């Protein structure tokens, strides 16, 4: 499978809720970059690319969005939302975000540092040549 989803551990008590992500043996994944996406007030499409090298874990901290994943052979459409499952996306997967709510806050953990030249595939046509 070109992606997987998993629950984020939640602990609730009278002080509130803490949600915990622990990078355990499920992923051979050392976090080298963290970024977050927010304030998409015009509901524009985000991502719309693939990575040759980078694997990512997406965690929706607030609001919701539609995540479309495509490995060149099949597509999967997921609704990601606050309190939902985290999504692990392997390298070589075209991913697109849309239908983001105005309050959407998406945390992205990456196993590679940013390198647009070596890592990003921004042309879907090029992606299909490489991964179909």
C-alpha positions as CSV (number, residue, x, y, z in Angstrom):
1,X,0.0,0.0,0.0
2,X,1.3,3.5,-0.9
3,X,-0.1,5.0,2.3
4,X,-1.4,4.0,5.7
5,X,-3.3,5.6,8.5
6,X,-3.0,5.2,12.2
7,X,-4.6,6.5,15.3
8,X,-3.0,9.2,17.4
9,X,-3.0,8.2,21.1
10,X,-5.4,10.4,23.2
11,X,-5.2,10.9,26.9
12,X,-8.1,12.9,28.5
13,X,-8.4,14.0,32.1
14,X,-9.9,17.0,33.9
15,X,-7.2,19.3,32.6
16,X,-8.0,18.6,28.9
17,X,-6.8,16.3,26.2
18,X,-3.2,15.5,25.1
19,X,-2.7,13.8,21.8
20,X,0.6,11.9,21.4
21,X,2.5,10.8,18.3
22,X,5.5,8.5,19.0
23,X,7.7,7.5,16.1
24,X,8.1,3.8,16.9
25,X,9.1,0.8,14.9
26,X,6.1,1.2,12.5
27,X,8.1,3.6,10.5
28,X,11.7,3.7,9.5
29,X,11.4,7.5,9.8
30,X,13.7,10.1,11.2
31,X,12.0,13.5,11.3
32,X,14.2,16.0,9.5
33,X,11.6,18.7,8.6
34,X,8.3,19.9,10.1
35,X,5.9,22.4,8.6
36,X,2.3,23.3,8.8
37,X,-0.3,24.6,6.4
38,X,-3.1,27.0,7.6
39,X,-5.0,30.1,6.6
40,X,-6.2,28.8,3.2
41,X,-9.1,31.3,3.2
42,X,-9.7,31.1,-0.5
43,X,-9.8,27.3,-0.4
44,X,-7.1,26.9,-3.0
45,X,-5.6,23.6,-3.9
46,X,-2.4,22.8,-2.0
47,X,0.4,20.3,-2.5
48,X,-0.4,18.9,-6.0
49,X,3.0,17.2,-6.4
50,X,5.0,14.1,-5.6
51,X,8.3,13.4,-3.9
52,X,11.1,11.2,-5.2
53,X,12.7,11.0,-1.8
54,X,10.5,12.3,1.0
55,X,8.0,10.4,3.1
56,X,5.5,12.3,5.1
57,X,3.1,12.0,8.0
58,X,0.1,14.3,7.9
59,X,-1.8,15.2,11.0
60,X,-4.8,17.4,10.9
61,X,-4.8,19.5,14.1
62,X,-7.9,21.6,13.3
63,X,-10.6,21.7,10.8
64,X,-10.6,19.3,7.8
65,X,-9.5,18.8,4.2
66,X,-9.7,16.3,1.4
67,X,-6.5,14.5,0.6
68,X,-6.2,12.8,-2.8
69,X,-3.3,10.2,-3.0
70,X,-2.3,8.7,-6.4
71,X,0.6,6.1,-6.8
72,X,0.3,6.2,-10.6
73,X,-1.8,3.0,-10.7
74,X,-4.6,3.8,-8.2
75,X,-6.1,6.8,-6.4
76,X,-7.5,7.1,-2.9
77,X,-9.5,10.0,-1.6
78,X,-9.4,10.6,2.2
79,X,-11.2,13.1,4.4
80,X,-8.7,14.2,7.1
81,X,-10.0,16.0,10.1
82,X,-9.1,17.1,13.6
83,X,-9.2,14.1,15.9
84,X,-8.9,11.8,13.0
85,X,-6.1,9.4,12.0
86,X,-2.7,10.5,10.9
87,X,-1.7,9.6,7.3
88,X,1.6,8.2,6.4
89,X,2.5,8.9,2.7
90,X,5.3,7.0,1.0
91,X,7.6,8.6,-1.5
92,X,6.5,8.4,-5.2
93,X,2.9,9.3,-4.4
94,X,1.1,12.3,-6.0
95,X,-0.8,14.1,-3.3
96,X,-3.3,17.0,-3.5
97,X,-5.1,18.8,-0.7
98,X,-8.4,20.7,-1.3
99,X,-11.7,21.5,0.3
100,X,-9.7,22.8,3.3
101,X,-11.9,24.5,5.9
102,X,-10.9,28.0,6.9
103,X,-9.8,26.8,10.3
104,X,-7.8,23.9,8.9
105,X,-4.3,23.4,10.5
106,X,-2.3,20.6,9.0
107,X,1.0,19.4,10.5
108,X,3.4,17.6,8.2
109,X,6.4,15.6,9.4
110,X,9.0,14.8,6.7
111,X,12.0,12.4,6.7
112,X,14.0,14.7,4.3
113,X,15.0,18.3,4.3
114,X,13.6,20.6,1.7
115,X,15.2,20.1,-1.7
116,X,13.0,21.2,-4.6
117,X,15.5,20.3,-7.3
118,X,16.2,16.7,-6.3
119,X,12.9,15.7,-4.6
120,X,9.8,17.4,-6.1
121,X,7.9,16.3,-9.1
122,X,5.5,19.2,-10.0
123,X,4.3,17.8,-13.4
124,X,1.6,15.1,-13.3
125,X,2.7,14.0,-16.8
126,X,6.3,13.5,-15.6
127,X,5.0,11.7,-12.5
128,X,2.9,9.3,-14.6
129,X,6.0,8.5,-16.8
130,X,8.0,7.6,-13.7
131,X,5.4,5.7,-11.6
132,X,2.7,4.2,-14.0
